[in-house]
């Protein structure tokens, strides 16, 4: 066995171990995510948007920018939540 083959075998073993760990972690996250109603993500995103607007109107522009950047990730988490629920219902 040459050096290249040994490295490929070792890498293959690490990848299998990694995917098993990933599957366990993903399933644990999805199990908890399914418990959250999809509307909660939408309401939270609108809340962050409203908070950002109120911070901007009170002159705290930097804080408004910080909070305003929460909206997109919250909506993405909501989409993920919805996909997990649809996938588990199949």
N, C-alpha and C positions, 0 to 999 in steps of 0.2 A: 504494500500500500504506500503510495507516495504522499508527500506532504499535502497536496491539494485535496486528495480524496479524504484524508483524515480531517481536514478543516471543514469540508462539506458535510461529513457525517456528524461532526460536533455541532455545526450550525443547524443542521436539520433537527437534532435532538433538542437544542435550545428553542427552536421555533415551535416545536410541538408543545413543549412545556409552557412557553409563553402564550400560545393560543388557548391552552386549557385554563391558565390563570385568567386570561382575558374573558373567556366564556363565563367563568364563575363570577368575576367582578361585574361583567355586563348584566348577567341575570340578576344579581343582587341589586344593582342600581335600578333596573327595569321593574323589579318587584316593588320597590319603594315608590318609584315614579308613577306607577299605575294607580296608586292610592290618592294622588293629587288630582282634583277636578281640573279639566282643561280651562274652564272659565277663570280659575284662580290666576293662571299665567297672564291672561288677557287683562284682568282687573289690576294685577300688579304692574303690568307694563303701563297702563293708563295712569295709575297712581304715580309711577316714577315720572311720567311725562308731565303730569300736573304739578308735582313737586319741583321739577326742573323749571317749569314756567314761572311758578311763584318765586323761586329763588332768583330767577332772571329779573323779574319785575321789582324785587326788593333790592336790586343792585349787587347781588352776590353772583356775578357772572361765572367765576371759576367753579364755584360749587354747582351752579346750574349745568355747566358743561359736563362735570363729573357725573352727576345724577342722570343727565340726559343720555349718557352713553350706556346706561343700564337697559334701556328700552329694547334695543335690538337683541342682546343676549337672552333677555327674558322671553321675548317672542320666539326665539329659536328653541329655547327649552320647551315652550308650549307646543311647538310643532313636533319636537321629539316625543313629547308626552303623548300627543295624539297618534303618532305613528306606532308607538309601543302598544297603545291600547288597541289599535286596529289589527296589528300583527298578532296579538295574543288572542283576539276573538276569532281568528281563522282556525 
